[in-house]
């Protein structure tokens, strides 16, 4: 595959501890996690890195509510952790009485404050699932069909579907309808992604969907008609080094950011010609 748009790739910040998750908060700052429990907050203009909270072990995907609280998936604690803007960390959910979380990987809010969480399970064990956490923490298992290492997820801009990156058996992007925090219909495949390990998802304002891949070192764009194109590809694995999560930020959500689990920096690209769809920052209480 050719190198696409890499002439516009930049290092946003460097010196992080193998960031896996990256997200834009309601304050317009970029958030990321580290391998040793670090939660980072970074102002786009100054690029000043603030280590504002610490959990335990590798932090994966994250989402935010209207108050600026960070909800981060932490497989070391087998929990979704909640960090306030001041850095106070608590357990938000570890599953329910019938089933515990195993490998919570990525969360995404809908407009009403339900937090959907992909629990990947063990690699190649086909024991993943998807949870829904209501405001206040009540946690419900809503899907076990998407069990083949569900990884990143995204709620569609209209709030009607949950999109999930399935890393295995076979690699693909799927979706199912959601209503009131529950699965409301059948799972359908949006795009097949052979010879990849799909990881993170982010919607664009034009209805297309970006997919960052743990392997290969690439970011794909899935068009509304299901066609898949390559947005960025780096066979050297330097600018894109296992780009696990992707998000938009900055003016009009016009800057693309990606986390590199295989390296120490967050990358950015101002010249993709795309804008991000607005995320949901609900009032959770």
Long-range contacts (C-beta under 8 A, 24 or more apart in sequence): 1-216, 1-218, 1-230, 1-233, 1-235, 2-230, 2-233, 3-233, 3-234, 3-235, 4-230, 4-231, 4-232, 4-233, 5-231, 5-232, 5-269, 5-271, 5-272, 6-232, 6-233, 6-234, 6-239, 8-269, 8-270, 8-271, 8-272, 9-232, 9-234, 9-239, 9-240, 9-267, 9-268, 9-269, 10-267, 10-268, 10-269, 10-270, 11-265, 11-266, 11-267, 11-268, 12-42, 12-44, 12-47, 12-257, 12-265, 12-266, 12-267, 12-268, 13-42, 13-47, 13-49, 13-265, 13-266, 14-264, 14-265, 15-49, 15-264, 15-265, 16-40, 16-49, 16-264, 16-265, 16-266, 17-264, 18-58, 18-260, 18-261, 18-262, 18-263, 18-264, 19-259, 19-260, 19-261, 19-264, 19-265, 19-266, 20-58, 20-59, 20-60, 20-61, 20-244, 20-245, 20-259, 20-261, 21-59, 21-60, 21-61, 21-62, 21-72, 21-73, 21-106, 21-244, 21-245, 21-259, 22-245, 22-246, 22-247, 22-257, 22-258, 22-259, 22-266, 23-61, 23-62, 23-63, 23-64, 23-70, 23-245, 23-247, 23-279, 24-247, 24-248, 24-249, 24-253, 24-257, 24-276, 24-279, 25-64, 25-68, 25-70, 26-64, 26-65, 26-66, 26-68, 26-281, 27-68, 27-85, 28-249, 28-250, 30-247, 30-249, 30-257, 30-266, 31-62, 31-64, 31-70, 32-259, 32-266, 33-58, 33-59, 33-60, 33-62, 33-72, 34-58, 34-59, 37-74, 37-76, 39-70, 39-72, 39-83, 39-87, 42-266, 44-249, 44-250, 44-255, 52-83, 52-85, 52-86, 52-87, 53-83, 53-84, 53-87, 53-88, 53-89, 54-87, 54-89, 55-81, 55-83, 55-89, 60-104, 60-105, 60-106, 61-105, 61-106, 61-107, 61-118, 61-152, 61-200, 61-245, 62-107, 63-107, 63-108, 63-109, 63-115, 63-279, 64-109, 64-279, 64-281, 65-109, 65-113, 65-281, 65-282, 65-283, 65-284, 66-281, 66-282, 66-283, 66-284, 67-283, 67-284, 69-284, 71-107, 71-115, 72-107, 73-104, 73-105, 73-106, 73-107, 73-117, 74-104, 75-102, 75-103, 75-104, 75-105, 78-102, 78-103, 78-104, 79-104, 80-104, 80-107, 80-115, 80-117, 80-133, 92-133, 92-137, 93-117, 93-131, 93-133, 93-137, 93-139, 95-131, 95-139, 95-141, 96-139, 96-140, 96-141, 98-141, 99-129, 99-141, 101-131, 102-127, 103-128, 104-131, 105-150, 105-151, 105-152, 106-151, 106-152, 106-153, 106-200, 106-245, 107-153, 108-153, 108-154, 108-155, 108-162, 109-155, 109-279, 109-280, 109-281, 109-282, 110-155, 110-159, 110-178, 110-181, 110-280, 110-282, 111-159, 111-280, 111-282, 112-180, 112-181, 112-282, 113-282, 113-283, 113-284, 113-285, 114-178, 114-180, 114-181, 116-142, 116-153, 116-155, 116-162, 116-178, 117-153, 118-146, 118-150, 118-151, 118-152, 118-153, 118-164, 119-150, 120-149, 120-150, 120-151, 120-167, 121-147, 121-149, 123-149, 123-168, 124-149, 124-168, 126-168, 126-169, 130-162, 130-164, 130-183, 132-181, 132-182, 134-181, 135-282, 135-283, 135-284, 135-285, 136-284, 136-285, 140-181, 140-182, 142-181, 142-182, 142-183, 143-176, 143-183, 143-187, 145-187, 146-174, 146-176, 146-187, 151-198, 151-199, 151-200, 152-198, 152-199, 152-200, 152-201, 152-212, 152-244, 152-245, 153-201, 154-201, 154-202, 154-203, 154-209, 155-280, 156-203, 157-203, 157-205, 157-207, 157-277, 157-278, 159-280, 163-190, 163-201, 163-209, 164-201, 165-198, 165-199, 165-200, 165-201, 165-211, 166-198, 167-197, 167-198, 167-199, 167-214, 170-194, 171-195, 171-196, 171-197, 171-198, 172-198, 173-198, 173-201, 173-209, 173-211, 173-222, 190-222, 190-226, 191-222, 191-226, 191-228, 193-220, 193-228, 196-220, 199-243, 199-244, 199-245, 200-243, 200-244, 200-245, 200-246, 200-258, 200-259, 201-246, 202-246, 202-247, 202-248, 202-276, 202-277, 203-276, 203-277, 204-248, 204-274, 204-275, 204-276, 204-277, 205-253, 205-274, 205-275, 205-276, 205-277, 206-274, 206-275, 208-274, 210-246, 210-256, 210-274, 211-246, 212-243, 212-244, 212-245, 212-246, 212-258, 212-259, 213-243, 214-242, 214-243, 214-244, 214-261, 215-242, 217-241, 217-242, 217-243, 217-262, 218-243, 219-243, 219-246, 219-256, 219-258, 221-274, 231-272, 232-269, 237-262, 237-263, 238-263, 239-267, 240-267, 243-267, 247-276, 248-274, 248-275, 248-276, 248-277, 249-276, 253-277, 253-278
